[in-house]
Amino acid sequence: MGRKNGSNPMDKRSIRHHLIPVVVWMLTLTAVVGLFCGRAQQVAVFGLVQGRTLNVATTCTGRIVGLKVKLYDQVQHGQTVAVMDIVPDNKDTEGDLKSQLETVTAKIQHLTAQLAPTQEKLLAEASLRESDRAKELRQFATDEDNARLRILELRAKIETDRMKAKVLEYNIAEDRKLVDANAILPAALEKVQMEHDTLQTTIRENDNLLGQAQKGLELAQDRRSAFSAMTMEHPSVDHALEVIRKEIGVEEKLMNEVSTRLSLLRSQQAFELKSPIDGIVSHITMDVGDVADANKPIVRITQLHPTEVLGYIDQSQADQVREGMVVELVRPGPPPAIARGQIISVGPMVERLPVQLCLHPNVPQWGRTFLVKAPAEMNLLVGEKVGIRGFSSKGGAAL
């Protein structure tokens, strides 16, 4: 039986059997090449996410009395993170200041209570002085009236004696005639003459007394006039009370000073340290009861959602980055993310790469730095490693 023309099924199966591995290897090779090419296109250089990391510390020595946050807590700007007692040991205690405040308050109350009694006392003394003045004025007037009465009495006495003297002079003249006529004895004339001489002596004495009385009246009038002209000075009630009010004012200022010191002391006993930024508590280096000073940070706050990436391009390609270039930022994840960013500045020098960016930790590498502005929605972490690819001019094609 002769061989028929056509393909042999066994040969076809043999060809397919040998062809399938070749195709698989070809596909595998293509996939590997594609992966290498894709990886080469995926990331050109790497960079580190830059963010603010601030230490919260005190400016003076004190003891921590409270921590208001825990590790990895999210905090807001201005939120209290720690409370300290920063009162120096040589300062007055709260009890001392309270005692001073109570003493000043008692002095103010004492001075205030003196206002009404002092006013009443001064008014009573003024009334008494006015009464004494009126009494003395009346006494001067009485002395003047007595002097006038004395003058009137002497003048009346003198006039009466002068009238008697005239009568006696007339009697002496008549008796002398009778003596000359031997009608009466000379003794009778001598008696009348003696009475007349005595009366004349009395009149002269009363004249002298009258002169003295008139001088006394003039002196009494002068004294009364001088006393009446005198202005009585009374201590001013308002001035006396003003002195007390000023003392009260001094004590009130002292009270304000002590109150201010007390408020300051209380604020120093609970001095609050606040977060300078929005962020996350990345470190807590001290605990309640520890003594902190300016050289010992208490809490470290790391910026939340940083938006700057510091990239390093190999020094051989340092001239390929320019400000304004648009790049793609690749976050390996999880979760992975890709976003567009823009180079906002380029470093002026070649620097050594951080260890985490080197291919081999023990082999230093060098590159030029550049700063990329990343979108906030990437939710980057400070210090995170980010790939940078697709360098292109702003609005242009990739390099």
C-alpha positions, 0 to 999 in steps of 0.5 A: 500500500503506497504512502499518501500525499499530505501532512503527517499528523505526527509531524505536526504534533512534533512541530507544535511540541517544539514550537510551544516552548520557543514561543513561551521563552520568547514571550518570557523574554519579551516580558522581562525586557518589557519589565526592565524597560518599564522599570527603567522608565518608571523611576529615574531617580529617587528622593526623600520627602522633606518636612518640618520636625520641631522640638517642643522645649522650654526656655527655662528650667522647670519640672514637668507636671503633665503630658497632654499627648501620647506617642503618635497622637495627631496635634493641631497648631497651638494645642497644649502638649505639656504642662510645666512648673517653672517657678524658681526656688527663691520665689515667694510661694503662693501662701506668702503672696496670699498672706501679703494680699490679705494684709493689704486688703485689711489695711484698705478696709481699715483706712476706708473705715477711718473716712467717716469718723475722721470727717465727723471728728474734724467737723466737731473740732471746727464747731468747738473752735468756732464756739471758743472764738465766739466766747472770746469775742464776747469776753472782749466785748464785756471788757470794753463794756466794763471799761465804759461803765467804769468811765461813766462811774468816775465821771459821775463821781467827779461831777458830784464831788465838784458840785460838792466842792462848789458848795463847800467853797461857798460855805467857806466864803460865808463862814470866813465872813462870820469868823471875821464878824466873830459870829462863829468860831474859827474852828468851824471854818477850819472844818469846812476848809478841811472837807473842801481840801479832802474833796479836791484830793478825791477829785484829782485822784478820780481824774487820774483813774478816769484817764486810766479807765479811758486808756483801758477802754481804748486797749479793750477796743483795740484788742476786740478789733484785732481779734475780730480781724483775725481769720480763723483757720480750720483744718480742711476736711477734704484735705484730711480725707484726701490724705486717707484716700491717697493712702488707700490708693497706695495700698490698692496699687500694692494689692494690684502688684501682689495680685499680678505676682500671684497670677504670674506665679500660678501661670508659672506653676502650670506653664503650657507648652504648645505645638508650633505646627499641625503634625504628629507626635513622633517622639516623647523624650521625657515624662512627668516629674522629669526636670527639663531645661532649654537643652532638653526637648520634651516632645517632637512634632513631625509635620503632617502631609508634607509636600516637598521632595528632595531629589538627587540626580547623578552628577553625570546628569546634573545639567538635566534638571532645571527649575520649572520642570514637570515630573512624576512622583511615584510612591511605591506604597502601600498604597502606591500612588503616582502624581505630577509635581514640579521642580521648584528649585535646583541645588547649586552643588553636588552633594553626597546621597543619603545612605538610604538612596545609595545602591550599596550602603558602603559605597558613597554616591554623589548627586545634584539636589533639586526640590519638587513640589508634591500634591498634598493628596499623596499623603506623604510621610517625612523621610519617605523614599519616593521615585521621580521620573519623566523629567520634562519642561513645563508643558513639554515632552518627556526627556 
